Amino acid sequence: MNISYSKSFIKSASKLTGKYKFSLKKKIEEVKSASKVDELTDCKKLKGFEHTYRTRIGDYRVFFVFNLENDMVFFEYLVKRDVAYDKKYLKALGKTKTVY
């Protein structure tokens, strides 16, 4: 499976410390090893998006595109819970939904 990361995801991930960094690493490994979305813990599909999902890591939300047809996963955002569903992020996710 092809795994890729957006620049903003990498920047946010590099700022994490301690248990959040460890939890993110475990979550990425879980996504890599999953053969379907149902195998992922605490993962929900975003309404209005074809292959976009979100998962929780404590106070953070990870938004990613999981497309089995193209055999790829693209980690788009890692943001705090209080801003995760702002129009700014959802609008940007809307642009990526047609790419994959």
Phi and psi in radians as a Rosetta constraint file:
Dihedral C 1 N 2 CA 2 C 2 CIRCULARHARMONIC -1.458 0.35
Dihedral N 2 CA 2 C 2 N 3 CIRCULARHARMONIC 2.198 0.35
Dihedral C 2 N 3 CA 3 C 3 CIRCULARHARMONIC -2.030 0.35
Dihedral N 3 CA 3 C 3 N 4 CIRCULARHARMONIC 2.292 0.35
Dihedral C 3 N 4 CA 4 C 4 CIRCULARHARMONIC -2.450 0.35
Dihedral N 4 CA 4 C 4 N 5 CIRCULARHARMONIC 2.836 0.35
Dihedral C 4 N 5 CA 5 C 5 CIRCULARHARMONIC -2.327 0.35
Dihedral N 5 CA 5 C 5 N 6 CIRCULARHARMONIC 2.500 0.35
Dihedral C 5 N 6 CA 6 C 6 CIRCULARHARMONIC -1.365 0.35
Dihedral N 6 CA 6 C 6 N 7 CIRCULARHARMONIC 2.821 0.35
Dihedral C 6 N 7 CA 7 C 7 CIRCULARHARMONIC -1.080 0.35
Dihedral N 7 CA 7 C 7 N 8 CIRCULARHARMONIC -0.692 0.35
Dihedral C 7 N 8 CA 8 C 8 CIRCULARHARMONIC -1.191 0.35
Dihedral N 8 CA 8 C 8 N 9 CIRCULARHARMONIC -0.589 0.35
Dihedral C 8 N 9 CA 9 C 9 CIRCULARHARMONIC -1.136 0.35
Dihedral N 9 CA 9 C 9 N 10 CIRCULARHARMONIC -0.807 0.35
Dihedral C 9 N 10 CA 10 C 10 CIRCULARHARMONIC -1.084 0.35
Dihedral N 10 CA 10 C 10 N 11 CIRCULARHARMONIC -0.730 0.35
Dihedral C 10 N 11 CA 11 C 11 CIRCULARHARMONIC -1.116 0.35
Dihedral N 11 CA 11 C 11 N 12 CIRCULARHARMONIC -0.776 0.35
Dihedral C 11 N 12 CA 12 C 12 CIRCULARHARMONIC -1.159 0.35
Dihedral N 12 CA 12 C 12 N 13 CIRCULARHARMONIC -0.702 0.35
Dihedral C 12 N 13 CA 13 C 13 CIRCULARHARMONIC -1.140 0.35
Dihedral N 13 CA 13 C 13 N 14 CIRCULARHARMONIC -0.613 0.35
Dihedral C 13 N 14 CA 14 C 14 CIRCULARHARMONIC -1.209 0.35
Dihedral N 14 CA 14 C 14 N 15 CIRCULARHARMONIC -0.365 0.35
Dihedral C 14 N 15 CA 15 C 15 CIRCULARHARMONIC -1.494 0.35
Dihedral N 15 CA 15 C 15 N 16 CIRCULARHARMONIC -0.203 0.35
Dihedral C 15 N 16 CA 16 C 16 CIRCULARHARMONIC -1.220 0.35
Dihedral N 16 CA 16 C 16 N 17 CIRCULARHARMONIC 2.660 0.35
Dihedral C 16 N 17 CA 17 C 17 CIRCULARHARMONIC -2.343 0.35
Dihedral N 17 CA 17 C 17 N 18 CIRCULARHARMONIC 2.835 0.35
Dihedral C 17 N 18 CA 18 C 18 CIRCULARHARMONIC 0.925 0.35
Dihedral N 18 CA 18 C 18 N 19 CIRCULARHARMONIC -2.229 0.35
Dihedral C 18 N 19 CA 19 C 19 CIRCULARHARMONIC -1.138 0.35
Dihedral N 19 CA 19 C 19 N 20 CIRCULARHARMONIC -0.517 0.35
Dihedral C 19 N 20 CA 20 C 20 CIRCULARHARMONIC -1.171 0.35
Dihedral N 20 CA 20 C 20 N 21 CIRCULARHARMONIC -0.706 0.35
Dihedral C 20 N 21 CA 21 C 21 CIRCULARHARMONIC -1.141 0.35
Dihedral N 21 CA 21 C 21 N 22 CIRCULARHARMONIC -0.740 0.35
Dihedral C 21 N 22 CA 22 C 22 CIRCULARHARMONIC -1.115 0.35
Dihedral N 22 CA 22 C 22 N 23 CIRCULARHARMONIC -0.762 0.35
Dihedral C 22 N 23 CA 23 C 23 CIRCULARHARMONIC -1.133 0.35
Dihedral N 23 CA 23 C 23 N 24 CIRCULARHARMONIC -0.665 0.35
Dihedral C 23 N 24 CA 24 C 24 CIRCULARHARMONIC -1.123 0.35
Dihedral N 24 CA 24 C 24 N 25 CIRCULARHARMONIC -0.743 0.35
Dihedral C 24 N 25 CA 25 C 25 CIRCULARHARMONIC -1.070 0.35
Dihedral N 25 CA 25 C 25 N 26 CIRCULARHARMONIC -0.757 0.35
Dihedral C 25 N 26 CA 26 C 26 CIRCULARHARMONIC -1.120 0.35
Dihedral N 26 CA 26 C 26 N 27 CIRCULARHARMONIC -0.690 0.35
Dihedral C 26 N 27 CA 27 C 27 CIRCULARHARMONIC -1.160 0.35
Dihedral N 27 CA 27 C 27 N 28 CIRCULARHARMONIC -0.708 0.35
Dihedral C 27 N 28 CA 28 C 28 CIRCULARHARMONIC -1.123 0.35
Dihedral N 28 CA 28 C 28 N 29 CIRCULARHARMONIC -0.725 0.35
Dihedral C 28 N 29 CA 29 C 29 CIRCULARHARMONIC -1.110 0.35
Dihedral N 29 CA 29 C 29 N 30 CIRCULARHARMONIC -0.669 0.35
Dihedral C 29 N 30 CA 30 C 30 CIRCULARHARMONIC -1.107 0.35
Dihedral N 30 CA 30 C 30 N 31 CIRCULARHARMONIC -0.747 0.35
Dihedral C 30 N 31 CA 31 C 31 CIRCULARHARMONIC -1.153 0.35
Dihedral N 31 CA 31 C 31 N 32 CIRCULARHARMONIC -0.710 0.35
Dihedral C 31 N 32 CA 32 C 32 CIRCULARHARMONIC -1.060 0.35
Dihedral N 32 CA 32 C 32 N 33 CIRCULARHARMONIC -0.679 0.35
Dihedral C 32 N 33 CA 33 C 33 CIRCULARHARMONIC -1.509 0.35
Dihedral N 33 CA 33 C 33 N 34 CIRCULARHARMONIC -0.154 0.35
Dihedral C 33 N 34 CA 34 C 34 CIRCULARHARMONIC -1.342 0.35
Dihedral N 34 CA 34 C 34 N 35 CIRCULARHARMONIC 2.375 0.35
Dihedral C 34 N 35 CA 35 C 35 CIRCULARHARMONIC -1.657 0.35
Dihedral N 35 CA 35 C 35 N 36 CIRCULARHARMONIC -0.246 0.35
Dihedral C 35 N 36 CA 36 C 36 CIRCULARHARMONIC -2.691 0.35
Dihedral N 36 CA 36 C 36 N 37 CIRCULARHARMONIC 2.820 0.35
Dihedral C 36 N 37 CA 37 C 37 CIRCULARHARMONIC -1.142 0.35
Dihedral N 37 CA 37 C 37 N 38 CIRCULARHARMONIC -0.534 0.35
Dihedral C 37 N 38 CA 38 C 38 CIRCULARHARMONIC -1.073 0.35
Dihedral N 38 CA 38 C 38 N 39 CIRCULARHARMONIC -0.352 0.35
Dihedral C 38 N 39 CA 39 C 39 CIRCULARHARMONIC -1.384 0.35
Dihedral N 39 CA 39 C 39 N 40 CIRCULARHARMONIC -0.229 0.35
Dihedral C 39 N 40 CA 40 C 40 CIRCULARHARMONIC -1.472 0.35
Dihedral N 40 CA 40 C 40 N 41 CIRCULARHARMONIC 2.387 0.35
Dihedral C 40 N 41 CA 41 C 41 CIRCULARHARMONIC -1.461 0.35
Dihedral N 41 CA 41 C 41 N 42 CIRCULARHARMONIC 2.452 0.35
Dihedral C 41 N 42 CA 42 C 42 CIRCULARHARMONIC 0.949 0.35
Dihedral N 42 CA 42 C 42 N 43 CIRCULARHARMONIC 0.800 0.35
Dihedral C 42 N 43 CA 43 C 43 CIRCULARHARMONIC -2.078 0.35
Dihedral N 43 CA 43 C 43 N 44 CIRCULARHARMONIC 2.295 0.35
Dihedral C 43 N 44 CA 44 C 44 CIRCULARHARMONIC -2.256 0.35
Dihedral N 44 CA 44 C 44 N 45 CIRCULARHARMONIC 2.496 0.35
Dihedral C 44 N 45 CA 45 C 45 CIRCULARHARMONIC -1.366 0.35
Dihedral N 45 CA 45 C 45 N 46 CIRCULARHARMONIC 2.430 0.35
Dihedral C 45 N 46 CA 46 C 46 CIRCULARHARMONIC -1.454 0.35
Dihedral N 46 CA 46 C 46 N 47 CIRCULARHARMONIC 2.310 0.35
Dihedral C 46 N 47 CA 47 C 47 CIRCULARHARMONIC -1.173 0.35
Dihedral N 47 CA 47 C 47 N 48 CIRCULARHARMONIC 2.397 0.35
Dihedral C 47 N 48 CA 48 C 48 CIRCULARHARMONIC 1.540 0.35
Dihedral N 48 CA 48 C 48 N 49 CIRCULARHARMONIC 0.016 0.35
Dihedral C 48 N 49 CA 49 C 49 CIRCULARHARMONIC -2.162 0.35
Dihedral N 49 CA 49 C 49 N 50 CIRCULARHARMONIC 2.461 0.35
Dihedral C 49 N 50 CA 50 C 50 CIRCULARHARMONIC -1.313 0.35
Dihedral N 50 CA 50 C 50 N 51 CIRCULARHARMONIC -0.843 0.35
Dihedral C 50 N 51 CA 51 C 51 CIRCULARHARMONIC -2.202 0.35
Dihedral N 51 CA 51 C 51 N 52 CIRCULARHARMONIC 0.341 0.35
Dihedral C 51 N 52 CA 52 C 52 CIRCULARHARMONIC -1.756 0.35
Dihedral N 52 CA 52 C 52 N 53 CIRCULARHARMONIC 2.340 0.35
Dihedral C 52 N 53 CA 53 C 53 CIRCULARHARMONIC -2.300 0.35
Dihedral N 53 CA 53 C 53 N 54 CIRCULARHARMONIC 2.871 0.35
Dihedral C 53 N 54 CA 54 C 54 CIRCULARHARMONIC -2.356 0.35
Dihedral N 54 CA 54 C 54 N 55 CIRCULARHARMONIC 2.608 0.35
Dihedral C 54 N 55 CA 55 C 55 CIRCULARHARMONIC -2.387 0.35
Dihedral N 55 CA 55 C 55 N 56 CIRCULARHARMONIC 2.767 0.35
Dihedral C 55 N 56 CA 56 C 56 CIRCULARHARMONIC -1.763 0.35
Dihedral N 56 CA 56 C 56 N 57 CIRCULARHARMONIC 2.475 0.35
Dihedral C 56 N 57 CA 57 C 57 CIRCULARHARMONIC -2.384 0.35
Dihedral N 57 CA 57 C 57 N 58 CIRCULARHARMONIC 1.555 0.35
Dihedral C 57 N 58 CA 58 C 58 CIRCULARHARMONIC 1.059 0.35
Dihedral N 58 CA 58 C 58 N 59 CIRCULARHARMONIC -2.107 0.35
Dihedral C 58 N 59 CA 59 C 59 CIRCULARHARMONIC -1.484 0.35
Dihedral N 59 CA 59 C 59 N 60 CIRCULARHARMONIC 0.026 0.35
Dihedral C 59 N 60 CA 60 C 60 CIRCULARHARMONIC -1.885 0.35
Dihedral N 60 CA 60 C 60 N 61 CIRCULARHARMONIC 2.716 0.35
Dihedral C 60 N 61 CA 61 C 61 CIRCULARHARMONIC -2.152 0.35
Dihedral N 61 CA 61 C 61 N 62 CIRCULARHARMONIC 2.371 0.35
Dihedral C 61 N 62 CA 62 C 62 CIRCULARHARMONIC -1.925 0.35
Dihedral N 62 CA 62 C 62 N 63 CIRCULARHARMONIC 2.137 0.35
Dihedral C 62 N 63 CA 63 C 63 CIRCULARHARMONIC -1.842 0.35
Dihedral N 63 CA 63 C 63 N 64 CIRCULARHARMONIC 2.274 0.35
Dihedral C 63 N 64 CA 64 C 64 CIRCULARHARMONIC -2.572 0.35
Dihedral N 64 CA 64 C 64 N 65 CIRCULARHARMONIC 2.739 0.35
Dihedral C 64 N 65 CA 65 C 65 CIRCULARHARMONIC -1.767 0.35
Dihedral N 65 CA 65 C 65 N 66 CIRCULARHARMONIC 2.148 0.35
Dihedral C 65 N 66 CA 66 C 66 CIRCULARHARMONIC -2.087 0.35
Dihedral N 66 CA 66 C 66 N 67 CIRCULARHARMONIC 1.793 0.35
Dihedral C 66 N 67 CA 67 C 67 CIRCULARHARMONIC -2.119 0.35
Dihedral N 67 CA 67 C 67 N 68 CIRCULARHARMONIC 1.832 0.35
Dihedral C 67 N 68 CA 68 C 68 CIRCULARHARMONIC -1.282 0.35
Dihedral N 68 CA 68 C 68 N 69 CIRCULARHARMONIC -0.500 0.35
Dihedral C 68 N 69 CA 69 C 69 CIRCULARHARMONIC -1.068 0.35
Dihedral N 69 CA 69 C 69 N 70 CIRCULARHARMONIC -0.696 0.35
Dihedral C 69 N 70 CA 70 C 70 CIRCULARHARMONIC -1.690 0.35
Dihedral N 70 CA 70 C 70 N 71 CIRCULARHARMONIC 0.025 0.35
Dihedral C 70 N 71 CA 71 C 71 CIRCULARHARMONIC 0.953 0.35
Dihedral N 71 CA 71 C 71 N 72 CIRCULARHARMONIC 0.913 0.35
Dihedral C 71 N 72 CA 72 C 72 CIRCULARHARMONIC -2.552 0.35
Dihedral N 72 CA 72 C 72 N 73 CIRCULARHARMONIC 2.692 0.35
Dihedral C 72 N 73 CA 73 C 73 CIRCULARHARMONIC -2.302 0.35
Dihedral N 73 CA 73 C 73 N 74 CIRCULARHARMONIC 2.294 0.35
Dihedral C 73 N 74 CA 74 C 74 CIRCULARHARMONIC -2.180 0.35
Dihedral N 74 CA 74 C 74 N 75 CIRCULARHARMONIC 1.978 0.35
Dihedral C 74 N 75 CA 75 C 75 CIRCULARHARMONIC -1.432 0.35
Dihedral N 75 CA 75 C 75 N 76 CIRCULARHARMONIC 2.018 0.35
Dihedral C 75 N 76 CA 76 C 76 CIRCULARHARMONIC -1.639 0.35
Dihedral N 76 CA 76 C 76 N 77 CIRCULARHARMONIC -0.947 0.35
Dihedral C 76 N 77 CA 77 C 77 CIRCULARHARMONIC -2.381 0.35
Dihedral N 77 CA 77 C 77 N 78 CIRCULARHARMONIC 2.600 0.35
Dihedral C 77 N 78 CA 78 C 78 CIRCULARHARMONIC -2.339 0.35
Dihedral N 78 CA 78 C 78 N 79 CIRCULARHARMONIC 1.837 0.35
Dihedral C 78 N 79 CA 79 C 79 CIRCULARHARMONIC -2.378 0.35
Dihedral N 79 CA 79 C 79 N 80 CIRCULARHARMONIC 2.805 0.35
Dihedral C 79 N 80 CA 80 C 80 CIRCULARHARMONIC -1.121 0.35
Dihedral N 80 CA 80 C 80 N 81 CIRCULARHARMONIC 2.635 0.35
Dihedral C 80 N 81 CA 81 C 81 CIRCULARHARMONIC -1.015 0.35
Dihedral N 81 CA 81 C 81 N 82 CIRCULARHARMONIC -0.679 0.35
Dihedral C 81 N 82 CA 82 C 82 CIRCULARHARMONIC -1.195 0.35
Dihedral N 82 CA 82 C 82 N 83 CIRCULARHARMONIC -0.340 0.35
Dihedral C 82 N 83 CA 83 C 83 CIRCULARHARMONIC -2.020 0.35
Dihedral N 83 CA 83 C 83 N 84 CIRCULARHARMONIC 0.046 0.35
Dihedral C 83 N 84 CA 84 C 84 CIRCULARHARMONIC -1.055 0.35
Dihedral N 84 CA 84 C 84 N 85 CIRCULARHARMONIC -0.586 0.35
Dihedral C 84 N 85 CA 85 C 85 CIRCULARHARMONIC -1.874 0.35
Dihedral N 85 CA 85 C 85 N 86 CIRCULARHARMONIC 0.387 0.35
Dihedral C 85 N 86 CA 86 C 86 CIRCULARHARMONIC -1.127 0.35
Dihedral N 86 CA 86 C 86 N 87 CIRCULARHARMONIC 2.682 0.35
Dihedral C 86 N 87 CA 87 C 87 CIRCULARHARMONIC -1.033 0.35
Dihedral N 87 CA 87 C 87 N 88 CIRCULARHARMONIC -0.574 0.35
Dihedral C 87 N 88 CA 88 C 88 CIRCULARHARMONIC -1.017 0.35
Dihedral N 88 CA 88 C 88 N 89 CIRCULARHARMONIC -0.823 0.35
Dihedral C 88 N 89 CA 89 C 89 CIRCULARHARMONIC -1.281 0.35
Dihedral N 89 CA 89 C 89 N 90 CIRCULARHARMONIC -0.735 0.35
Dihedral C 89 N 90 CA 90 C 90 CIRCULARHARMONIC -1.163 0.35
Dihedral N 90 CA 90 C 90 N 91 CIRCULARHARMONIC -0.598 0.35
Dihedral C 90 N 91 CA 91 C 91 CIRCULARHARMONIC -1.150 0.35
Dihedral N 91 CA 91 C 91 N 92 CIRCULARHARMONIC -0.722 0.35
Dihedral C 91 N 92 CA 92 C 92 CIRCULARHARMONIC -1.164 0.35
Dihedral N 92 CA 92 C 92 N 93 CIRCULARHARMONIC -0.661 0.35
Dihedral C 92 N 93 CA 93 C 93 CIRCULARHARMONIC -1.141 0.35
Dihedral N 93 CA 93 C 93 N 94 CIRCULARHARMONIC -0.587 0.35
Dihedral C 93 N 94 CA 94 C 94 CIRCULARHARMONIC -1.094 0.35
Dihedral N 94 CA 94 C 94 N 95 CIRCULARHARMONIC -0.537 0.35
Dihedral C 94 N 95 CA 95 C 95 CIRCULARHARMONIC -1.299 0.35
Dihedral N 95 CA 95 C 95 N 96 CIRCULARHARMONIC -0.536 0.35
Dihedral C 95 N 96 CA 96 C 96 CIRCULARHARMONIC -1.460 0.35
Dihedral N 96 CA 96 C 96 N 97 CIRCULARHARMONIC -0.293 0.35
Dihedral C 96 N 97 CA 97 C 97 CIRCULARHARMONIC -1.142 0.35
Dihedral N 97 CA 97 C 97 N 98 CIRCULARHARMONIC -0.484 0.35
Dihedral C 97 N 98 CA 98 C 98 CIRCULARHARMONIC -1.486 0.35
Dihedral N 98 CA 98 C 98 N 99 CIRCULARHARMONIC -0.338 0.35
Dihedral C 98 N 99 CA 99 C 99 CIRCULARHARMONIC -1.232 0.35
Dihedral N 99 CA 99 C 99 N 100 CIRCULARHARMONIC -0.631 0.35
